[in-house]
Amino acid sequence: DYVVLAKQYCNRYSPILTWDESAAIYLYSMQTEFFSSLNKALRDEKRHLLKPWFPYLKLFLNALERLPFYNDTVWRGVSGDFDASCLNNDLQTWWSVNSCSKALNVIEAFVGGKGVVFAIKVSHGKDISAYTAMKDEQEVILMPGATVRMKNKPLDFDSRLLIVHLEEEPKSPGSILSNKSTISKSIPEGKHVMLSYNWNSHDIVSKIYHILRKENIPVWFDANGDMKDNMYESLADGVENAVVICCFITSNYEESGNCKLELQYAQKRYKTIIPCILDDANVWKPADWLEDIVREKNCIDFRDFSE
């Protein structure tokens, strides 16, 4: 049983992760069909196929969230042909878990006689080398939903080896409003960006909503704030069809029972959550339930936002 082996051989004495969280990473890194089956489900457009994976994904993603970000160049090797023209200069979203290595020589075995080497400058990688079953691989993971862009023209060596230089898009302050045209292209039909906020932040969130809509970015926005119209519509439509949820966190947001329900539901649905800061950190910081959700996530600072 893979789970038994993972719990037996994982790093159970981690100061950061629980035993089960450490085992979840170890299980993913084992050379079995487990990780390929997981990634197949993550890439599949039939989202119901992910349901059996929810308990594991919650544990696995929680474990990765606790690890510090890795910011450097990593390498990924894939055997076979690859059409680099599909990347161009547009943002590409990788929905699966992508394993990379800090060492170029490690990926040689994955490329074989013909293939592609990705050199990826990551900003939100997760170094799992202390928790993996393959310690020598110096493995760094790109989280599901990572967005990358091709930086240079691919190098083709004798029609056998293609080297592609990519860069992960950073979630820097204000990045939600930059590259707006490429954001709209990367959102599947019927999906949207959800703006989660408390009524006290209505004015600034409304401005952000109109900026995004001018760029034809689909946005779910409760005009009355704090789910005053229909709480269940917010959960069933707003959260379920969101590719990303931007939560505009303030002390009022934290105190709102409806906002709490909304964001906790989003977390249970494994939605990508981007905290957007509106309050001065010297005056207020997230605590309790909100801190549990936004801890170690890369926040966007909107305190000095102006249109």
Secondary structure, 3 states (H helix, E strand, C coil): CHHHHHHHHCCCCCCCCCHHHHHHHHHHHCCCHHHHHHHHHHHCCCHHHHHHHHHHHHHHHHHHHHCCEECCEEEEEEECCCCHHHCCCCCEEECCCEEEECCHHHHHHHHCCCEEEEEEECCCEEECCCCCCCHHHCEEEECCCEEEEECCCCEEECCCEEEEEEEECCCCCCHHHCCHHHHHHHCCCCCEEEEECCHHHHHHHHHHHHHHHHCCCCEEECCCCCCCCCHHHHHHHHHCCEEEEEEEECHHHHHCHHHHHHHHHHHHCCCCEEEEECCCCCCCCCCHHHHHHHCCCCCEECCCCCC
